[in-house]
Amino acid sequence: MPFVIAVLVAAVLFGTTGTAQALGPSETTPLGVGAARLVVGGTALGIVGLIAGSRRQGARAAAGGAAPTGGRRALALMSLTGLCLALYQPLFFLGSARNGVAVGTVIALGSAPVLAGLLEWVLTRRRPTSPWLIATALATVGVALLAVAGGGAAGADGIGVLGSLGAGGAFAVIANAQRRLISGGWDAFTVSGAMGIGAAVCGVAMLPATDMTWIAQPRGWAMALWLGLATVAVAYALFTWGLGGLSAATAATLTLAEPLTASLLGVALLGERLAPLAMVGLAVLAAGLVLLAVTARSTPRRVPSPREA
């Protein structure tokens, strides 16, 4: 249950992303917001994660624990997570900018669990469990109802949809790559810290390509700090730690608490109104999350078999 709670708290923090962007300066761009989020959050996540992970890894070795496996493959997977986190930012904000916060979030996060489950199935040859299938189906129906109620079923911008689907795919890769690293004996904080460093480097590379003058405004730096520290550093540390006891598919489905949070914040802070269909969607989505939280089983840390490696 602690692993489930950690991922759910991470999802709630993820769910504040669109609202924070909406409350920020109007002249921001998807690339600029994503770059600022990566530089601030990736740096904080990298420093804290690698320090904490090094200590925990050392303590585990002193207690006679097995050394992490993977070598170059582990380094490649860590680099891949940083790259995917960097790609996620402009893709997610592009989808939100073209189709609105609610619809963009719903498409990105609604696609992530399905993509994560399929990818995990391909990599491990383990079929998804019945509770996961039922819970994910309920949650997917819920986010679909939210999208329809928000106008996403008709007139959606194609480029925005592709951006949101790309963000969902990037998140699915992160979840699976981190799960494999943790299964190989790597500490969750080391894994998240490495991802943060890689993402921060990518964020710095993005800065020259976009106008960042908005960050000098009070609302600009406040938004950048919140997006970086809360929705990257804290959220991904919790999410990666939660992966230590959950499958990638289960963790990805639990992050559907993000559109639930985003919708509620839209009503509370942005003055948005929920149509009756949207309220039904929220109820169905919540039912799926509750079902998964109750039925989720702890996944032991283990070294992948040759078939999975």
C-alpha positions in Angstrom: 0.0 0.0 0.0 2.8 2.6 0.6 3.9 2.1 -3.0 0.4 2.8 -4.2 0.1 5.9 -2.0 3.5 7.2 -3.3 2.4 6.9 -6.9 -1.0 8.4 -6.2 0.6 11.4 -4.5 3.0 11.8 -7.5 0.0 11.7 -9.8 -1.8 14.4 -7.8 1.4 16.6 -8.2 1.5 15.8 -11.9 -2.1 16.9 -12.1 -1.2 20.5 -11.1 1.0 20.9 -14.2 -1.7 22.2 -16.6 -3.3 24.5 -14.0 0.1 26.0 -13.1 0.8 26.7 -16.8 -2.6 28.3 -17.1 -2.0 30.6 -14.2 1.5 31.5 -15.5 2.4 34.3 -18.0 0.4 34.3 -21.2 3.5 34.6 -23.4 4.9 31.2 -22.5 5.5 28.5 -25.1 5.4 24.7 -24.7 9.1 24.4 -25.4 9.9 27.3 -22.9 7.8 25.9 -20.1 9.1 22.4 -20.7 12.8 23.6 -20.7 12.3 25.6 -17.5 10.6 22.6 -15.8 13.5 20.3 -16.9 16.3 22.6 -15.8 14.8 23.4 -12.4 13.3 20.0 -11.6 15.9 17.8 -13.3 18.7 19.5 -11.4 17.0 19.2 -8.1 16.0 15.6 -8.7 19.4 14.7 -9.9 21.3 16.1 -7.0 19.0 14.8 -4.3 18.4 11.4 -6.0 22.0 10.6 -6.7 23.1 11.5 -3.2 20.3 9.6 -1.5 20.7 6.7 -3.9 24.4 6.5 -3.4 24.0 6.3 0.4 21.2 3.7 0.2 23.1 1.6 -2.4 26.2 1.7 -0.1 24.2 0.7 2.9 22.7 -2.2 1.0 26.2 -3.4 -0.2 27.5 -3.1 3.4 24.6 -5.4 4.5 25.6 -8.0 2.0 23.1 -7.1 -0.7 23.7 -8.0 -4.3 25.4 -5.5 -6.6 23.2 -3.9 -9.3 23.3 -5.6 -12.7 23.3 -4.3 -16.2 26.4 -2.3 -16.7 26.3 -0.4 -20.0 22.7 -1.5 -20.5 21.7 0.1 -17.2 23.5 3.3 -18.2 21.6 3.3 -21.6 18.3 2.8 -19.8 19.0 5.7 -17.4 19.9 7.9 -20.4 16.7 6.8 -22.2 14.6 7.9 -19.2 16.2 11.3 -19.2 15.6 11.7 -22.9 12.0 10.6 -22.6 11.3 13.0 -19.7 12.8 15.8 -21.9 10.6 14.8 -24.9 7.5 14.5 -22.7 7.6 18.2 -21.7 7.1 19.9 -25.1 4.8 17.1 -26.3 2.6 17.4 -23.3 2.4 21.2 -23.4 1.9 21.2 -27.1 -1.1 19.0 -26.7 -2.5 21.2 -23.9 -1.9 24.4 -25.9 -3.7 23.0 -29.0 -6.6 21.2 -27.4 -6.9 22.7 -23.9 -5.5 21.6 -20.5 -8.3 19.1 -19.8 -8.3 17.3 -23.2 -4.6 17.4 -23.6 -4.1 15.9 -20.1 -6.7 13.3 -20.7 -5.2 12.1 -24.0 -1.6 12.0 -22.7 -2.4 10.3 -19.4 -5.2 8.2 -20.8 -2.9 6.6 -23.4 0.1 6.1 -21.0 -1.3 3.0 -19.0 -2.4 1.2 -22.1 1.0 1.8 -23.8 2.9 0.9 -20.6 0.9 -2.3 -20.2 1.5 -3.3 -23.8 5.2 -2.5 -23.7 5.6 -4.4 -20.4 3.8 -7.4 -21.9 6.1 -7.4 -24.9 9.3 -7.0 -22.8 8.4 -9.5 -20.0 6.0 -11.9 -21.8 3.8 -11.6 -18.7 0.1 -11.0 -19.5 -1.6 -8.2 -17.6 -3.7 -9.3 -14.6 -7.5 -9.4 -14.7 -7.8 -6.6 -12.0 -5.4 -4.4 -14.0 -7.4 -5.0 -17.2 -10.7 -4.2 -15.5 -9.4 -1.1 -13.6 -7.6 0.2 -16.7 -10.7 -0.3 -18.8 -12.8 1.7 -16.2 -10.2 4.4 -16.0 -9.9 4.6 -19.8 -13.7 4.9 -20.1 -13.6 7.6 -17.5 -11.0 9.7 -19.3 -12.8 9.2 -22.6 -16.0 10.6 -21.1 -14.0 13.5 -19.8 -12.6 14.1 -23.3 -16.0 14.0 -24.9 -17.5 16.3 -22.3 -14.6 18.7 -22.8 -15.1 18.8 -26.6 -12.3 16.5 -27.4 -14.4 14.1 -29.4 -15.1 16.6 -32.2 -12.9 19.2 -33.7 -9.7 18.2 -31.8 -6.5 19.5 -33.3 -4.6 16.6 -34.9 -1.1 17.9 -34.1 -2.2 18.4 -30.5 -3.5 14.9 -30.3 -0.3 13.5 -31.7 1.7 15.6 -29.2 -0.4 14.2 -26.3 -0.1 10.6 -27.6 3.7 11.1 -27.9 3.8 12.3 -24.3 1.9 9.2 -23.2 4.3 7.0 -25.1 7.3 8.7 -23.5 5.8 8.2 -20.0 5.2 4.5 -20.8 8.9 4.1 -21.8 10.0 5.8 -18.6 7.9 3.5 -16.4 9.1 0.3 -18.1 12.8 1.4 -18.2 12.8 2.4 -14.5 11.0 -0.8 -13.5 13.7 -2.9 -15.2 16.4 -0.9 -13.6 14.9 -1.4 -10.1 14.4 -5.1 -10.9 18.1 -5.2 -11.7 19.0 -4.1 -8.2 19.4 -0.3 -8.8 18.1 1.9 -6.0 15.0 3.9 -6.9 16.6 7.2 -6.0 19.7 6.5 -8.1 17.4 5.7 -11.0 15.3 8.9 -10.6 18.4 11.0 -10.0 20.1 9.7 -13.2 16.9 10.5 -15.1 16.9 14.0 -13.6 20.5 14.8 -14.6 19.8 13.6 -18.2 16.6 15.6 -18.4 18.3 18.8 -17.0 21.0 18.5 -19.7 18.3 18.3 -22.4 16.5 21.2 -20.8 19.7 23.4 -21.0 20.0 22.4 -24.7 16.4 23.6 -25.3 16.9 27.1 -23.8 18.6 28.8 -26.8 15.7 27.7 -29.0 12.9 29.5 -27.2 12.1 32.9 -25.7 12.5 32.8 -21.9 11.9 36.5 -21.0 8.7 35.5 -19.3 10.6 33.8 -16.5 11.6 37.2 -15.1 8.0 37.9 -14.1 6.9 37.0 -10.6 4.3 34.6 -12.1 6.9 33.2 -14.4 9.6 32.2 -11.9 6.9 31.0 -9.4 5.5 28.8 -12.1 8.9 27.5 -13.1 9.8 26.7 -9.4 6.5 24.8 -8.8 6.7 22.9 -12.1 10.3 22.0 -11.5 10.4 21.2 -7.8 6.9 19.8 -7.1 5.9 18.2 -10.4 9.3 16.9 -11.4 11.7 16.5 -8.4 9.2 15.5 -5.7 6.7 13.7 -8.0 9.2 11.6 -10.0 11.1 10.7 -6.8 7.8 9.3 -5.4 6.8 7.7 -8.6 10.1 5.9 -9.1 10.1 4.8 -5.5 6.6 3.4 -5.9 7.8 1.4 -8.9 9.9 -0.5 -6.5 6.8 -2.4 -5.4 4.5 -2.2 -8.4 4.5 -3.2 -12.1 5.0 -0.5 -14.7 1.5 -1.1 -16.0 -0.1 -0.7 -12.5 1.9 2.4 -11.7 1.0 4.0 -15.0 -2.7 3.3 -14.5 -2.5 4.8 -11.0 -1.2 8.0 -12.6 -4.7 8.5 -14.1 -5.3 10.3 -10.8 -3.6 13.2 -12.7 -6.6 14.0 -15.0 -8.9 13.6 -12.0 -6.8 16.2 -10.2 -6.5 18.4 -13.2 -10.3 18.5 -13.7 -11.0 19.3 -10.0 -8.3 22.0 -10.0 -9.8 23.5 -13.2 -13.2 23.8 -11.4 -11.7 25.1 -8.2 -9.0 27.5 -9.5 -9.7 28.3 -13.2 -13.5 28.7 -13.0 -14.2 25.8 -15.3 -17.6 24.0 -15.2 -18.0 20.3 -15.4 -20.8 19.0 -17.7 -22.9 16.1 -16.3 -21.0 13.7 -18.6 -17.7 14.9 -17.2 -18.9 14.2 -13.7 -19.9 10.7 -14.7 -16.4 10.3 -16.3 -14.7 11.5 -13.0 -16.8 8.9 -11.1 -15.9 6.1 -13.4 -12.2 7.1 -13.4 -12.2 7.2 -9.6 -13.8 3.8 -9.4 -11.1 2.4 -11.6 -8.3 3.9 -9.5 -9.9 2.6 -6.3 -10.2 -0.9 -7.7 -6.6 -0.9 -8.8 -5.4 0.6 -5.4 -7.3 -2.2 -3.5 -6.1 -5.1 -5.8 -2.6 -4.0 -6.5 0.0 -6.4 -5.3 3.6 -5.7 -4.4 6.0 -6.7 -7.1 9.3 -8.0 -5.7 12.6 -6.5 -6.8 14.4 -9.1 -8.9 17.0 -9.5 -11.6 15.4 -9.9 -15.0 15.5 -13.3 -16.6 17.5 -13.9 -19.8 14.3 -13.8 -21.7 13.6 -10.3 -20.4 17.1 -8.9 -20.6 
